[in-house]
Amino acid sequence: MAWTEYADKALSDWYGLLSANPEEDAVQEFLELHPAMVPGGSGDIGPGGHHGSDFGAVFRRPKLTGAGRSFEPDFMWVTRSSSLITPILIEIEKPSKTWFTKAGRPTQEFTAAHDQLNDWRTWFDLDGNGAVFREKFLIAGDRYRDRPLKPQFVLVYGRESEFTREGGHANPDELRRKREGLRMADETIMTFDALRPRYDHGRAITLTMTSLGARLHAFSPVFETGPTTGEAAVQLDDPSAALARSALMPPERRTYLAERWAFWKAHEQEKAQHPSTIYAHGIGGE
């Protein structure tokens, strides 16, 4: 599927879902199958991360365990730059929840959702949790392990329609400005209407972190293989179940990607056996 066709289809399906007043689980499932719509994977959130995440991967419901309480964000990218590792932790809520009461005060639901970001911030500040995080979630080896961690926190909450004249508030423009003042320096707060497919997330994959390591959950509908696929193919599991789960892929595309995944895995293994050999590859996706 061409990117423009996919982007139009994904946005149409997304707004169709939002208009149906979905529960949070339905939104979670949609975004797991469309990782290009999950913000934060390519430096678009926070101070760095423009090198992207290991294997272009976003984690679904990763578990933060270590000192103190344990937490489970809805999504997490672990992005990199030349000087930083930037985990992007994302909380979503049921889209119909409102930001403000009729009196212009943050609702209890918003306050509770926003406070989860502070829970995660506190977790990273506890002694030892940084090392635990590196060991568990830096899945591409030791190349970036010594770089400082600078996490960023994202809350996706509510609808932009609340901040229109028809949204039930007498002063929507004032509340929009107040909304911007609710976030801290390491936070991004946005409505569900702000999510859209990002071209630079087009080759993303969704992973589940298990006790046995990272496991494939789904591929972006426009995922392409290429020379950089080999390292991921060696470290991650068989793609068959994830490809079967992936959205908007005809059977022949799933079969082709499985074949190319196996090809690049074998190629990577051959490179490891013959490290002095120089390989030439074309540029682009398959």
VENKAHU-V88001 format. One record per run of one state. SS is the DSSP state (h for helix, s for strand, l for the rest). FROM is the first residue (numbers start at 0). LEN is the number of residues. Records with the same first field share a line. If there is no record, write none. Layout:
# VENKAHU-V88001
SS: FROM-LEN  FROM-LEN
This chain:
# VENKAHU-V88001
l: 0-2  19-4  33-1  37-15  60-2  64-6  72-2  80-3  92-7  100-5  106-1  125-3  137-10  149-2  156-3  163-8  180-6  190-1  194-4  201-3  210-2  219-9  235-4  245-5  273-13
h: 2-17  23-10  34-3  107-18  128-9  159-4  171-9  191-3  198-3  228-7  239-6  250-23
s: 52-8  62-2  70-2  74-6  83-9  99-1  105-1  147-2  151-5  186-4  204-6  212-7
